[in-house]
Amino acid sequence: MVVIGFPVTYTPPDTAQCTAYFSDGGDPPVTQYRYASGTYPLSASPIITILDVTCTSIVTTIERNHTVAFMGDTQGYLHKVNIVNSSFGYVYETVPLGSGSVLQDTFLDESTEQITLATSSDQGSQVLTLDLTNCTQYQTCDECIGGNGGNDGDPYCGWCTLDARCTRYEACPERDESTRWLSYNALQCVSISNVQPNSLPYHQTQQEITITVQQLPDLRSSFQYNCAFDSHEVSATTIGNTVTCTSPPEYGLPLIPDGMYFLNLPLSVVSTETNVDFVTTDFFFFDCSHIKSCSFCVMTLFPCDWCVYDNRCTDDSSSCQTGDTVVIGVNNTNGSGNKGQGFCPQLLGATESFLIPVSIPSGFSLSAKNLPIDQSKDPVTYECILDIEGEEVRVPSTTFNKTYILCNDEQYMYNENILEKNVSVSVQWNGQNSIDDLSETYVTLYKCSVNSGSCSQCLSQEATSSILKCGWCGDDCNVMQSAVCQNNQFLHQNEMQKCSAPVITDFDPLSGPINGRTRLEIIGTDIGVVFDDVLQILIHDLECDLTGMGEYYQPGQR
């Protein structure tokens, strides 16, 4: 641990243990020194403490009335310390020097502003000469002068405001003018604290923009500040720390990329003196018409509203058709009325968990709210849309009181050889206008015939869930409404009547050692509905051991 501390205040005690004098015999004796006695310790508070560091060398210098210490340690690091006052200091940079301990002899050359030191390790020794500072390593104002009001910056460096770079004091032009050069202990960097407005509709251009800049330097009379929207520069007027300019025309803006609804352009203040964008913030141009969802429209960061019957997002709700229902965006401070996504037309999900057997005409219902209803001139029609393996199946539907959608009976089918398949459901009105679905509504299609391998497999609740109501009829696993089950006896899963006798179609292996203990796999049909149905397996007249075999059992077939 390294502790730096000073000064030490010493008050001698009132008593002296021993006093020595000098006399040449003529003049009165002169006091040379005395030994003090007492119980008052020498004490001081540390200016800075660096944990887990053993200091091996230290040199100090003065930079613009600031005391700076350079300390080497046993681990091969050079610690640069700004000693702010008699009670506070901080490390502002730590430089790795390689392996080895820094030796005690360290030389600081103030004329060249370099420090020379040596390190020693088992691998050898090295002598290094380093610049005392490197302001160019700091790329931003916060990096240069720190963000903690003089408690973390580099005392050699400051921010040259109009050049937007970190420099030594001497390297910044007009450094003594107002805030042209911000030293390490400046309380604040140059920054844009406010922009009014901070966004505009994409097609509403050439509007007045007011920018408030903290630490804005004064300019010489022959120069001025301008605004730059990305690469498009426009003239500005400046009063105090406020810069006012006009947003660029639409032809001066890039196109909004596909799939986006806004542009994020850098808005900068630039001086004609240096032609450098020395302070920058974000400015947005947005186009509400790119948004196709009511919920997304009214919850965006920008003042967008939703015209329900026009089914569009807009920054100007007065453009909605006469008599239209308008949902106001949450960030539209000028709008009043139905505000937020809670007033959007939207699905609330299926009214229950719908299980729909394939090939059987079936309907289902969806909960909703705020649905558009018939207007006097324009009737509203609805369709339910199921996405089945990438194909859209459109089903006519009926609405009730803005809160309920009945998807009419329809036959569905899918190709995958799986028992159940979740299928997403969406709703459109008047052909192409989508109703928001925040709950990701779906129904479940199922195919009993996947388990048609045997009666036992069909009726086993391990293979076929009982809620699907599959049963065995003829040689097929299906639902009672199917044509095959209408013409054949239908066996329910909970009926006591048993399937046909087991049929073995194969087994593996075909041979084994005479001492047994070989696990035998038997394949066939109707080999029980559950493992407990398998009462006995014989090879000739020898009974197989079924202990622990339940985990390998596949209902009805293995």
N, C-alpha and C positions, 0 to 999 in steps of 0.2 A: 504494500500500500504506500502511495506517495501522498505526503501532506505538505502543502506549502503554506507558511504562515509568517506574518510580520505585522507591525513591529512588536518588540518586547519592551514593556515598561517595567523598570526596576526602581524600587524605592528602598534605599539602604536603611537598615535598622538603626535604632537610636544608640546602640552600644557597639563598642569596638573591642575586638579581642586582642588585637596587637597593632601597634603603629610603628612604622619605620621612618627614620629621619636621615637627612643628609646634612653635614656641616663641614665646612673647610677650616673651622676653628675660629674664624673671625665673625662672620655673619651669623644671625640666628638660624637655627636648624630649619630645613625645608622638609615638609611632609612628602614622602615618596609614594607610599601606598599603605593600605591597611587591610586587614582581614576582617570581614564582617561576620557577625554571628546572628542567628535568628531563625525563625520558622516560616518565613515568607518565601514561597517558591517563585521562580521565574515562570510565567505562564503566557500563553498566546492562543488565540483561536485560529484554526486553519482557514485559509482563503479558499482552498480547493482540496478535495480528497479524491484520489484515483484508486479505486480498488484493484487488487490483484496485480499491482505493478510495483516493481522495485526500481527506483530511479538510480541511474549510474552517472549521469552528467546533467548539468543545467547551465544555460547561459541566458542572459536577459538583454533586452534592448528597448529603445523607446521609438514608437511610431506615432507621429502626430499626437504627442502628449499621452499616449497609451503605453503602458508597460506590457511587454510581450516576453514570455519565457519559452525556451525550447528545451525540452527534457528528453534525454535518451533513457532507455530501460534495458533490462536484462534479456528481454524477448525480441529485441531487434526492431523496436518502434521508436519513432520520434513524435512526441506529443507537443503540439503547439497550443499554448495557453495564453489567453487574454486575461491579465490581472486588472480588473475593472477598478477596484478600490481596495482598501485595507481589510475588507470583510468578504469580498466576492470575486470569483474568477471562474473561468470555464475553459474546457478544451474545445477549440473550434476546428481542429483537424488532427488526425493521427495518420502518420505516413509510415508504411512498412518499409524497412530497410533490408530485409533478408534475414537469414539466420544469424544468430550470434548476439552477444551482448554489446551495447554501445559503450565504448571506453570513456574514461573520465575526461580526457583532454579533448575539448570541443572548441573550435575557433569560429567566431562570428565576425565577418568582415562587413562593416556597415557601409564602406565605400562601394562595394560591389553588390551589397545586399545578398550575400551568400553565407552559408554555414558549412563548415568542413568538420567532419567527424569520422571516427573509425569504429569498426565492429570487429569482434574476434569470436571465433567458434572453433570446434574441432576440425572443421573443414578448411580453416584458414582465416585470414584477416583481409579486410578491405577498407579503403579510404574513400569517402564519398563527399562530394561537394554539391550542395543543393541550393536552389533559389529559396529565399525566405518566404516567398509567396508566389501563387499562380492564380491571378484573378480570373483568367480566361476559362478556368475549369468550371466556373459557375455560369450556368446558362440562363437562369431566371433571376429576377430581383429577389425572390424569397431565398433562393440558394445563396445569393451574393451577400445580402445583409441580414439574412435570417428573418424569421417570422415572430420573434419573441422580444421585440423592442430593445435591442442592445444586449441581449443575454445569450446570443448564439452566433453572431456574425463574425466574419473575418476582419480584424481591425485594420488590415492593410488595404482592404478593398471597399468600394462603394459602387452604387448603381448610377451609371451615366444615363440619365433618364431619356433624353431625346435620341440617343444612339442605341438605347435598349441593349446595353452590354455592361458587364462588370469590369471595372478598371481601377487602377491606382488614381489617386486624387489628381496627380499631375497630367494624366492622360485624357482627362475629360475636358472638352472645350467649354468655356464659359462656366467653369465649375462653381464659381462663387455666386452665380446668379440664381436667386430664389431656390428652387428645388432641382436644379440641373444635375447636381451630384449628391446622392443620398448616401451618407456614411453608414457604417455598419450598425451604429446605434440610433439610426432613424427609427421612429416608432412605426412607420407605415411605408410600404412600397407605393409607387404610383399605381393606381388601379381605377377601373370603372366601377363606381358604386351603384349607378342606377341608369337605366335606359327607358325612356318613355316615348312611344310604346316599345316593348321588346319583341313584338311580332306584328306581322301585317298579312292580310290576305294576299295571295300571289298576284291577283289581278287588280288589287287596290294599291297603285304605285304612286311615287312622287309625293309622299306624305312627310310632314315635318317630324324629325326625330331629335329628341333632346338627350344628351349624354352628360352625366355628371362624373367628373374625373377628380379623384383625390390626389393631392401632390402635383397638380398640373403646373409645369414651369411657366414663367413669363417668357414671352418671345420678344425679340427685337422688332422694332417698328416695321421693318421691311418684310417680315415673314408672318405667316398665318397658319392656323390649324385647319385641316381638312378631314373629312370622313372617308373611309374606304370600306365598301362592302365587297369583301373578297378582293378582286383586282379592279373593281369599279370605284374610282375616286371621285368625290363630289366636294364642292366648296362648302365651307362652314363659317359660321360666325361664333365668336367667343366672348362671353361675359363672365368674368371671374373664373370659376372652375366648371362652367357649363359650356358645352359645345353643341351648337344646333345646326343640323343639316337636313337635306331632303333625300328620301330613299330613291333609289335608281328607278328608271322606267322599266316596264316588263321586258322590253327587248334587251335590257342590260343584265337580265337574270338568267342563270342556267335553267334548263328544264328540270322539273321534279322527276327523279328516277322512277321507273316502273315499280309498282308495289309500295311506293312511299306516298305520303300526303303532305310532306313539308320539305323545305330546304333549310339546312343549318349553315348559314354563311358567317364567316368571321367578320365582325364589325370592329374596325380599328380607327384610332385617331393617329394622324400622321402630321408632322410639321413640314412645311416647305423648306425649312432650314436644313433638315437632315434627310428628308424623304424616307424616313424609317417608320414602320408601323410600331410605335413604341408601347402601345397599350391596346389590348384586344379583348373582346367578349363575344358571346354568341348572339346572333340575330336570326329570327326565323321568318320565313315566308311560307304560308300554309295554303292548301287548297282543300277545303272541306269536301268538295264534290268527289274527291278520290276515295272517300270513306263510304263503304257500302253497308255498314251495320249501324242500326240505331244506337245500340248500347255503346259501341266504340265511338260513334260520333259525339254523343253527349258527354262522354267521360274523358275525351281528349284534353290535352293541356291548353288547347286553343278555343276561342269562343265560337263553337260550331253548334247549330241547332238541327233538328231532324223534322222534315216535313213528312208526316205519316202517309198521307194518300198520294203524295208525289214520290214517296219512297226514296228520298235523297237527303244528303247532308249539305248544309249551306251555312255561310257566314252571314247571310241576310235573310232572316225568316219572313220579311215582308214580301219576298219573291215566291213564297208558297202559294198554291192555288187558293182562291177565295173559299173560305169555310174549312180549310184544311186544319187538321189537328197538329199542333206544333209541340215537340218535346224540346225544352230549353236545355242547352249545355250547362254543365256545372261551372264552367269557367266563363260563361257569358254574364258579365256583371250588369249588363243593361237589360237582360231579359227577365221576365217574371211569369209565373204560372207553373205549369207542369215541368218541373226541373229534375233531371237525372234519369238514369237508366230504369228506375222503377216504373216510369210511365211509358216505356217503350213496349210495342207489341213483342211478346216473347212466349216461348214454350216453357212450361214448368216441369216437363217430363211426362212419362206415361202414367195414367191414373192408377195402374197396378203393374206388377211384373208379368208381361205378356209372353206366353210360350205358344208359338204358332207352329203346328205341324205342316210339313211341306205337302204340296199338292191338294190341300184341303182349303176351300174358300173360307177365309177368316178375316175378321175386322178387329180393330182395336181403337182405343180412344186416348187422347192426349189432353192434359191440362194446359191452360194458357191464360194470358191476361192481356187486356188492352188491344184485342184483335180489331183490325179494320172491319167494319160491317158495311152492308149495302148502303150506297148513297142513292139519291133519287134518280140520278142520271147514269151512274156507273155502277152496275152490280159487281160485287166482289166474289170471286170463285176461288176455292182452295184445292190444293192437291197435297197429299202425303207422298214423300219421295223416299224410297228405301234404296240404299246403296248395297247391292248384293254382288260381291266379287267384282267390283269395279263397274257394274252395270246399274243404271238408274231404272227403277221400277216406279212409275207414276200411278198413283191411285187417287181417284176423285174422293173428296171428303166434304163433310158438312160441319158448319160451326153453329154454336149455340151461345148467345148472350156474351160474346167476346171472351168467354172463359173455357170453352170446351170444343175440341175438334174430334169428330168421328171419322176415322179412316175406313172407307167402305170395304166390304168383303173382296178378297183377292186371293188367287192361288200363288204361292211362292215356291221356288226351288233353288237349291245351290248344288254345286258339283263336288265339293270336297267330301271325302268319305269320313266325316266326323258326325258324332251324334248331335251336337248342339253348335250353333253359330250365332253370335251376336251381330246384329245388323243395325247400322245407324239410320235414324229417321230424321228427316227435315221436312219443313212445311213451306210451300210457296203459295202466294196469292196472285191472281190475275196473270198467271203464266210464268213470271220470272222474279217477282218480288219476294225475298226471303224473310221469314219470321226468325228473329233472334232465338238462339237456343243456348242458354248459358249452362244448362245441365247435361248437355251431350246425350240426348235422348236415344234410346235404342230398344229394339225388341229382340227376342231370341227365337230363331227358327230351329226346328229339330227334325231329325230324320230317323225314325224308329228302325227303318230297314237296314241301317248300319249293323244292327245286331240280329240279322236274319240268319246267322250261321247255324243256329239251333234254337229249339224251343227253350231250353234251359238258359241259354245266354240271354234271350229276349226277356224272360221272366225274372232273371236275377236282378235284385236291386243293387248289387255291386256293379253290374254292367250297365243297367238301364234304370235311371232314377224313377221312382214311383210317381213323382209329380208330372211326368210326361204322359202317363196313362197309356203306355204302349202295352200291347198284348199279342198273343200268338194266335194266328188264324191261318188255316191251311198250312202252307210252308213258308209263311212270311211273318215278320214282326212289323206291326203297324198299329194305327189307332182305329178305334171302333168305327169312325165315320168313313174310313177308306172303303173302296169298292170291294177289295178282297175280303175284308172282314165283315162286310154286309152279307156276303154269300157263304161264309164258313163260320164254324163254331169259334167263338172268341174266348180265349183263356186270359183272365186277369192275373196280375202278379200275386194277388192275395188269395187266389183260389187254391183249394186243397188238391184239386185234380192234378195229377202229375203228368209230366211230359213223357214221351216215348222212352223205351229202354235205351241205355247207353250203346253207342256204336263206336268201336275203336277203328280208326282209319290208319294209324301209324303209331310207332313208338321208337324210342331211341335211348340207349344203344341197342343193337340187335344181339349183342353178346356181352359177357362179363366174366370176371374171375369166379371160380367155383366157391370161394369163401364168402361171396356176397358183398353187402355194403355198397352196392352200385346204385346210384340215383337214376331212376328210370323215368323218362318223360313219355306220357301217354297222350296222344292227340286223337280227338274224335268229336262226336256230337252228343248232346244231351248228357254230358258227364256231370250231372247235378246242377242245381241252382245255386247252392252254397257248398262250401267244402264239407260241411257235416253230412251232406247227402251221400258222400262217398263212404260207404260202410266198410268195404273190403276189396282188396285187389289181390288176385292170386296169379302166380306163375306156376302153371300145372297145379300142384296141390300145396304149393308153398305160399304162405301169406306174406305180403309186403308190409314193412313197417312204415306207417303214415305219420309218425311223430315228427313235428316240425315242418311238414310239407305244405301246410296251409298258406305260407307266404308265397309259394310258387303257383298256387291254384289260380286258374283263369276260368270264371264261371262258364259251364256248359261245354268247354272246348279243350281244356288242357289241365 
